[in-house]
Amino acid sequence: MAEATGAEKAPLEELMLAMDVVDTLRHREDIVARELDAAGRRARLIDRLRDIYAAQGIEVTDAILKEGVRALDEDRFKYQPPEPSFRLRLARFYVSRDVWMKPFIVLGSIALILFGGYFATVTLPEQRALAALPGELDNAFAQIVNVANDRTATDRAQTLLADARAALDEGDADGARALEDELSALLTNLRSEYELRIVSRPNELSGVWRVPAVNSSARNHYLIVEAIDTGGKRLRLPIRSEEDGKVKTVSKWGLRVSERTFQQVAADKRDDGIIQGALVGRKPRGDLDPEYLVPTSGATITDW
């Protein structure tokens, strides 16, 4: 059994010796250059190698020394780098993971934290708000129907509700929210209750006239009015200007009246600086528009 094991190890030991011979030759290039340039000198090279190993106390047979010299000629036992390829680059990338893995983990953790924060503070609330929007639309419509005194308001609310639902079906969340805002504004207007009074304070205009752009020989007359609620508070309301069609939320605006009404108010103020007939309209709860006490087209302006 011992003999068989020795026989198996012999070729391996000889191979290792041959590899060592090649390695010795490669590390002693001066010997190779001088001795390996002709067949006649190979014998002297082998003698030199034998002396080198003998000096180290290693016994190497001539056969192994010749095999080593021959292996050197044939470039055996020489490392040949692999050809460049994607798999090679991938392997090198994996081997260098200690270099890039830690920064990658740090950056990934930061990105995950940022994403989680954005999801928790922005995305999730938006999703919840969007999910609640259909119920909020129905609730606003129901309240409008409950408070409205006339069909005009409910018809307007029905149109807004239908448009908002259509926007949701089409995935237009922004459009649906804008229509919900209009429903909310309509409900706020219906719930409001106030008196419309002409502004009558020192150093403030009570009326103005304007020359329309389409007719320079005409004049449009306006009383400057404000809304006062049941508690005596001045309200800010969305008012559309007839001059540019824009809506502004203001605390006072111009209400267009006839020249005769305008002059009557002007004369009232000139009398003692106080407008006795300052009340020009009332807005009851449940109505869309005020009930005017003076002749007016209902047209308004927001700048003068």
C-alpha angles and dihedrals in degrees: 000000000000090000092053091051091050091050090052093050096047097076091047092051091048090049091051090049091050089051090049090051090053091048091050091051092050092051091049100051091158089065092048092049093051103037107028099061097089138029091239092057095052090080090056089048090053089049090052091049091049089053091049093053093041089055087056092048093249120134112212123178122233089243091060092045091051090047090052093051090047091049089053090054090049094045091239118161087024119132112243112195113230120255114264111266142148091259090053092051090048091051093049090048090053093047090053092051092117088066100048103023098077096051088044091053091047093049091044091052092050091048091049092050092048092047091048092049093048091047093049097044103033116011099042096047090048091051091049092047091050091049090051094046098088091054092047091051092051091046093051091048092050091052091049091052089049096051103033118106098196141038094245092072095046092047090052091049092049091054093049091048093050092048091049093051090049090051090052091050089053092048093248099141094166091052091049092050091050090053090048088055089054091051090050091049090049091051091048090051093049092050094049121099121188149138122246111225135177112248106252110172131124115276093010126109118245094190144005137190127215135198108231116233093232096053119030092185094060133076131211115208125210135184114215105233140177135197117242117190126214091272093055094255122141111237130216110222135180107255127184117218116224089210099063104003092238122139119225130177105233140161094223135020143170119269113201115235137164120280089247093056090045092053092046091055091045091053091047091055094045090056097070106340091262127100107224095188097048095140109094103160150356130223111207121203110267096028124107098213136030122261102241121220094195131055108271141149089221091239115142144192129203101197132050 
